[in-house]
Each structure stands twice: as structure tokens, then as C-alpha cells.
Amino acid sequence: MMTPNRIFFALFLVACAAFAVFIIIFKTQKSPMKEINSFEECAGAGYPVMESYPRQCVLPDGRLFVEQIVGREQGRMPK
């Protein structure tokens, strides 16, 4: 029969092993935010887009991406 001390020690070892596995998995995963480098990638990943002109997308880490408007003169409203 196992004594309460041995049971506690066995549970402690299992918890430490589970924690170590969690840390290894967490450290080896890439952060998806680090791979975002443009407005299109930010909006495509589902982050909030401000309905300004031009539109802006903000990541939780504070980075801001502004939509590039091509083919229109700046300062003029479309006809």
C-alpha cells in the first residue's frame, strides 16, 4: 500500500512533467502576430479594422497598418 507521502510525490512528478511539456510546446510555437507585416495580412487574420480613410488595422501589440490606396489622387473624393 502506498503511503500518502508517496502518492503526493507521484502526483507532484506528474504535474512537473505536464508543466515541462506545456512549456516546450509553448516555446516552439510561432506567434502569428510576428508574421503580420501589412494591412492585408492584418485584416485577413481577423484583427479590428477602423473604418477611416484610408482604413487602418491594429494588432494587440500596438502595431498599426494603413491600407494603401492605389489609383486615386490623395485629397480628392471619388466621383
Residue frames as qw, qx, qy, qz and C-alpha x, y, z in Angstrom:
[[0.000, 0.888, 0.460, 0.000, 0.00, 0.00, 0.00],
 [0.409, 0.461, -0.025, 0.787, 1.28, 3.44, -0.91],
 [0.298, -0.517, -0.456, 0.660, 1.68, 5.98, 1.81],
 [0.180, 0.923, 0.318, -0.124, 0.15, 9.46, 1.40],
 [0.229, -0.765, 0.342, 0.496, 3.65, 10.92, 1.00],
 [0.398, -0.087, 0.763, 0.501, 4.40, 8.65, -1.95],
 [0.315, 0.682, 0.648, 0.128, 1.07, 9.46, -3.59],
 [0.003, -0.949, -0.074, 0.306, 1.73, 13.18, -3.18],
 [0.317, -0.567, 0.543, 0.531, 5.25, 12.80, -4.59],
 [0.419, 0.220, 0.788, 0.394, 3.97, 10.81, -7.61],
 [0.222, 0.850, 0.477, 0.006, 1.31, 13.46, -8.33],
 [0.167, -0.871, 0.165, 0.432, 3.94, 16.18, -7.97],
 [0.393, -0.283, 0.684, 0.545, 6.18, 14.44, -10.53],
 [0.358, 0.518, 0.725, 0.279, 3.29, 14.06, -12.99],
 [0.071, 0.946, 0.262, -0.176, 2.38, 17.75, -12.59],
 [0.269, -0.715, 0.384, 0.518, 6.02, 18.79, -13.17],
 [0.417, 0.017, 0.762, 0.494, 6.24, 16.63, -16.29],
 [0.271, 0.738, 0.606, 0.124, 2.98, 18.09, -17.65],
 [0.074, -0.938, -0.022, 0.338, 4.23, 21.62, -16.96],
 [0.366, -0.475, 0.570, 0.562, 7.52, 20.89, -18.74],
 [0.392, 0.333, 0.759, 0.399, 5.68, 19.55, -21.80],
 [0.135, 0.897, 0.414, -0.073, 3.44, 22.64, -21.84],
 [0.196, -0.834, 0.221, 0.465, 6.46, 24.97, -21.70],
 [0.411, -0.190, 0.702, 0.550, 8.23, 23.10, -24.52],
 [0.318, 0.574, 0.701, 0.279, 5.14, 23.24, -26.74],
 [0.002, 0.944, 0.254, -0.211, 4.52, 26.92, -25.93],
 [0.291, -0.712, 0.353, 0.532, 8.12, 27.94, -26.67],
 [0.399, -0.062, 0.740, 0.537, 8.29, 26.13, -30.02],
 [0.326, 0.716, 0.611, 0.084, 5.11, 27.63, -31.49],
 [0.270, 0.168, 0.181, 0.931, 5.43, 30.73, -33.68],
 [0.126, 0.559, 0.448, -0.686, 3.39, 33.75, -32.80],
 [0.431, 0.590, 0.596, 0.332, 1.03, 34.56, -35.68],
 [0.002, 0.972, 0.140, -0.191, 1.28, 38.29, -34.92],
 [0.408, -0.605, 0.426, 0.534, 5.02, 38.32, -35.68],
 [0.456, 0.142, 0.716, 0.509, 4.31, 37.15, -39.23],
 [0.236, 0.846, 0.477, 0.024, 1.90, 40.03, -40.00],
 [0.431, -0.278, 0.164, 0.843, 3.59, 42.81, -41.98],
 [0.028, -0.149, -0.428, -0.891, 0.84, 44.54, -43.97],
 [0.482, 0.043, 0.214, -0.848, -2.70, 45.87, -43.78],
 [0.730, 0.110, -0.475, -0.478, -3.97, 42.98, -45.92],
 [0.515, 0.060, -0.823, 0.232, -2.40, 40.35, -43.64],
 [0.071, -0.012, 0.591, -0.803, -3.71, 42.12, -40.53],
 [0.604, 0.092, 0.031, -0.791, -7.28, 42.37, -41.84],
 [0.709, 0.150, -0.622, -0.296, -7.14, 38.83, -43.23],
 [0.347, 0.060, -0.842, 0.409, -6.14, 37.48, -39.81],
 [0.388, -0.636, -0.646, -0.167, -9.33, 39.00, -38.36],
 [0.347, -0.299, -0.367, 0.810, -7.89, 41.86, -36.35],
 [0.131, 0.802, 0.450, -0.369, -10.02, 45.04, -35.96],
 [0.376, 0.295, 0.378, 0.793, -10.18, 47.36, -38.98],
 [0.018, 0.562, 0.313, -0.766, -11.01, 51.02, -38.37],
 [0.410, 0.662, 0.573, 0.253, -13.46, 52.44, -40.89],
 [0.108, -0.789, 0.080, 0.600, -11.40, 55.53, -41.60],
 [0.730, 0.662, 0.108, 0.136, -9.99, 56.68, -44.93],
 [0.621, 0.192, -0.728, -0.217, -7.68, 55.00, -45.54],
 [0.867, -0.417, -0.166, -0.217, -8.68, 52.06, -43.36],
 [0.053, 0.628, -0.693, 0.350, -6.35, 51.04, -40.54],
 [0.887, -0.206, -0.404, -0.085, -5.79, 47.69, -38.82],
 [0.199, -0.715, 0.523, -0.418, -4.39, 47.39, -35.30],
 [0.702, 0.022, -0.700, 0.129, -2.69, 44.38, -33.69],
 [0.669, -0.697, -0.258, -0.022, -2.96, 43.73, -29.94],
 [0.716, -0.252, -0.079, 0.646, 0.76, 44.51, -29.58],
 [0.075, -0.796, -0.105, 0.591, 0.07, 48.08, -30.79],
 [0.281, -0.137, 0.586, 0.747, 1.35, 47.86, -34.38],
 [0.443, 0.656, 0.304, -0.530, -0.78, 49.81, -36.87],
 [0.380, 0.045, 0.696, 0.607, -1.09, 49.07, -40.57],
 [0.333, 0.576, 0.111, -0.738, -2.65, 51.54, -43.02],
 [0.707, 0.448, 0.540, 0.087, -4.36, 50.43, -46.22],
 [0.242, -0.310, 0.425, 0.815, -2.50, 51.57, -49.33],
 [0.521, 0.694, 0.372, -0.329, -4.86, 53.34, -51.74],
 [0.385, -0.176, 0.603, 0.676, -3.69, 52.96, -55.34],
 [0.206, 0.400, 0.696, 0.560, -5.02, 54.80, -58.40],
 [0.114, -0.889, -0.423, -0.133, -6.72, 57.73, -56.70],
 [0.261, 0.560, -0.221, 0.755, -5.36, 61.17, -56.03],
 [0.389, -0.366, -0.643, 0.549, -4.98, 61.88, -52.36],
 [0.001, 0.304, 0.243, -0.921, -7.24, 64.59, -51.04],
 [0.424, 0.069, -0.374, -0.822, -9.94, 64.08, -53.67],
 [0.617, 0.100, 0.649, -0.435, -13.17, 62.25, -53.09],
 [0.249, 0.084, 0.862, 0.434, -14.17, 59.70, -55.73],
 [0.340, 0.059, -0.240, -0.908, -16.83, 60.79, -58.22]]
